């Protein structure tokens, strides 16, 4: 039961941390499943598929809402992705993720018309290794560290109708990057509760155009509680800090942020094989460098499936011993 809870919590965080909003839509991939809690058992394989929607409709300057003469009034994206994980040993897990933006859309309200500008396409991919540095089954404590790199499926900017899309609507960063993880979890079996802390740092290298996305740091703390059989409720507080972007000459204005989210989540285990989850994100605190379009809300769904690829030991027949 507790192992299932751990599995559900893990991929919930992945989709919960799916964006770092320092710009209109999102920076490359809203890491939907690139950070998983803990490590898999040896020869276990995990598939996760997920969908996320994000909606932004108000401008903020520093920590307060502000009016602007910008004709861009709202923005949203729809993103889907898949993550595959494999337990190499009982302490070492390898993970790969890829994602696709169905759309990244801006809506401009002009005096005589409304115009939509849309980007789409493959986002960044991730390759990650995680190691169980400290695993204490009797104390129900785990400490996992991880590192990896991300890569763009294209280093060239996206053009639509022969027009180069702005940075905000590009589906990826068009550059490589590195990331690190630190995860701590503690189970409380007597009260069917779990406490977990997850920290993720991401660094981006400059791309071909010498544009460099700011580094980001995400810190999350959440509690899970069994509601009824196979159904879990999770409450999470997540802070996302993003440094300003840099162009070839200087720091980009209107980039960089510090946002804290509250997430309410439900997850359900189906037949002990499939795990279905849904969540709703709401920003509690926002601080932006310059003036930026801010998220109103976000929601996501995910589905996961675990497979045991270990060779099963055949049970001795009821009739027999050795012949």
N, C-alpha and C positions, 0 to 999 in steps of 0.2 A: 504493500500500500504506500509506504513512504517513498519507495523507489519511483513509483508512478508520480507521486507528488513532485518529486525532484525533476522528473522529465518534463512535466507540464510547466513547472515554474521556469525551467530553463528556456524553453522556446518562447514562452510568454515575454520574458525579458527581451528576447531578440527582437520580436516585432514591436515591443514597447519602446525600444530605443531606436526606432527606425528613422529618426531624422535629427539633424542638428540645424535649426533654422536660423541662419545668420543672413539669409537672402530670401528673395521672393518665394522660391519653391523649396529647393533642398540642394545640398551639396553632393552631387553625384548620387551614389547609392544610399538610400535611407536604410542603413544596415539592418536588414530584416532578420537575418538568422546567422550572422557572422560571429556572434559571441554566445557560447553555450555554457550553462552552469555545469561545472564538474567535467569528469571524463567518462567515456563509455567503458563497459567491460570488454575484455579482449575478444576479438572477432565478432563484435556486435556492430551492426550497420543501422544508421538512422537517416530517414528522409523527412525533410520538413518543407512544406510549401505554404506560402503565405500571401496575403493581399493587404494593402494599406491604402487608406485615403486620408489626405490632409487638406484642410481648408483654411485660408487666410483672408481676412477682410478688413483689418484696421491697421493704421499706422501708429507706431510708437517712436518716441524720441526719449532716450534715457529710459526712465521707468514710468512714463506717463503717456497716455494716448494724445495724439496731436492731429491737427488738420494739415492737409497738404494740397498743393495745386496739381499734383501728379494725376494724370488721367487714368493711370492703372488703379483700379478700385478693388480688385480681388484676384485671388489666385488659388489654384488647387492642383493636386497631382493624384494619379492612381498608379500604384506600383505593385508588382508581383515578383516573386522570386522563389528560389529553391536552395536548400542547403543539404549537403550530404556529409555525414560524419562516419568515421570508422575507428574502432578501438584496436590500435596496433598491439599494445600490451595493456595490462590492467591499469597502468598509470599514464600511458601516452595515447592521445587521440588526435587524429588528423581530420581536418574539416575544409570543405570547399563550398563557396557560395557564388551564385550569379543571380542577377536581377534584371528586370525589364520595366521601363517606364511606359505604361500604356499611353499616358499623356502627362505633360507638365504645361499647364495652361495659365495664361494671363488674360484678364478681361479689362479692356479699356473702354471707358464711357466718355465719348466725345460729345460735343454739343448737339450734333445731328445724327450720330450713329454709335453703335456699340461694336467693337472689334475684338476678336479673339486671336491670340498669338499662341502657337502650340509647338512644343518640342516632344520628342519621343525617342525610344530606342534602348539598346542595351546599356546598362550602367556599369559600374566597376565590379570586378570580381575579387574574391578574397580567398587566400590560402592561409590556413592557421594551424598551428600545433599547440596542444595544451597538455600540461603535465600536472598530475596529482602530487603536489609537493608534500602535502600532509593529509593523510586519510586515517581517521580514528573511528572505526565502525562502532566500537562500544560507547564512545562519547558522542557519536553522531556529529562529528566535526569533519569538515573538508576544507582544504586550502588548495586552490588551483591557480597556476600561473600559465600564461600563454603569450605567444608572439606570432606575428605573421606579416604578410604584405598584401597590398591591394594593387590591382592593375586595371587599366582601361581596356575595353574591347576595341577602342579606336583612339588614337592620339590626335586625330584631326577633328576640328569643330564641326558641328552639324549645320548644314545649310538646308533651308526649306524654301522652295520657289526661288532658288538662286540668291537667297538672302541669308547671311550668317546670323544665327540666333544669338541673343545675348547670353551672357554667362549663366544667368538664372535659369534659363530654359534648356541648357545643354544637358543631355542625359547622364554624362559622366564628367569627371574632373579632367579627362584627357591627359592624366599624369599618374605616376606611380606614387605609392605611399607605404608607410609601415605602421604597425599597430601593436599595442601591448595590453595584456589583461591581468587582472588580479581579482580573484573570486573567493569569497569566504561564506560558508553556510553552516548552520547549526540547527539540528532537528530537536524538537521537544515532543517525543512520542506520546507522553501521558496526556497531553492536551491537544494532540493532532495539529501541531503548529510548527511552522518553519520560519526561521529568520535568515535572510540572505543579503549580502552586500556584494555589489558588482561594480568594478571600476575599469574603464576602457579609455586608453589614450591613442589618438590617431594623428600621424604626421604626414603631410603632403609635400611632395617635391614639386618644383616648378615644371610646367609643361612646355610644349614647343613654342607657345606664344609668350613664355616667361611669366605667365600668370600663376601665382601660387596661392592655393586655398589655405586658409588659416588652420592651424592645428586645433584639435578639439579634445575635450576631456568630459566624459560622462560618468557620473557617480550615482548609484541607485541603492536604495534600501527598501526591501519589501517583506511583508508578512503574508503567509498563506495559512488558511484555516479550512479544514474539512467541514463542509456544510451537511451533506448527506452522502451516502455511498456513491463513489465515483465522481462526485461534484465538489469542486474546490473554489473558494473565493480568495482573491488576492488583492491587496492594497499596496501600492508602491508609490514612493516619492523619488523622483529622478531629477537631478540637476545636470544641465548641459551647458558647458562653457566653450565658446569658440573664439579664437583669436582673429583679428582682422585679416583679410586677404591682402596680398601684395601683388602689384603689377611689376613690370620691368623697371619702373622708376621709383615708385613710392608706395605707401600704404593706401589701399582703397578706402574711400570714404563710404559710409553707410554699410559697413560690414563688421562683424564681430558682435557677440551677444552673450548674455548670461540668463538662462531661462530655467525655471523649476516647474515640473509637471506633477500632477496627481493622476494616477492611473487606477481605474477600477476594472477588475478582470474576473472572468468566470472560465473555468475549464472543466471538461467532462471526458472521462475515459470510457470508450465504447468497446465492449467485448474484450477488454484487457489488451487490445492490440492497437486501436486507433485513439488518438487524443485530439479533441477539438477544443479550440479556445477562441474567445472574443474579448476585446478590451476597448476602453474608451479613455482617451487622453484629454486632460484639460489643464491649461497653463495657470499656475498659481501666482507666479512672479515673473516679470519680464524686465530685462535691462538691455538696451541696444545702443551701440555706438552709432551716432548719426540718426537718421530717420529711416525706418525700415517697416515693411509690411509684416504684420505679426500673426501667428497662428490663432485661430478661434477654437478649433478642436481637431481631433484626429481619432480615427477608429481603425481597427484591424481584426483580421481573422486568420487563423492558422490551423493546419492539419499535419499531424506527425505520425510516423509509423516506424517502429523498431523491429529489427530482424536479428535473430541469433544465428550466426553462420558457423558456430562451433559444431564439430561432429558429435552427434548424440551417441551416448553409450547404450548399447542394446541391453535391455533387461533380460536376465536369465529366464528361461521358460519355466512354467509352473511344474512341469513333470521332472525336471531334471537336474542333475548335477553334471559333472564332467564325464565325458565318455572316453 
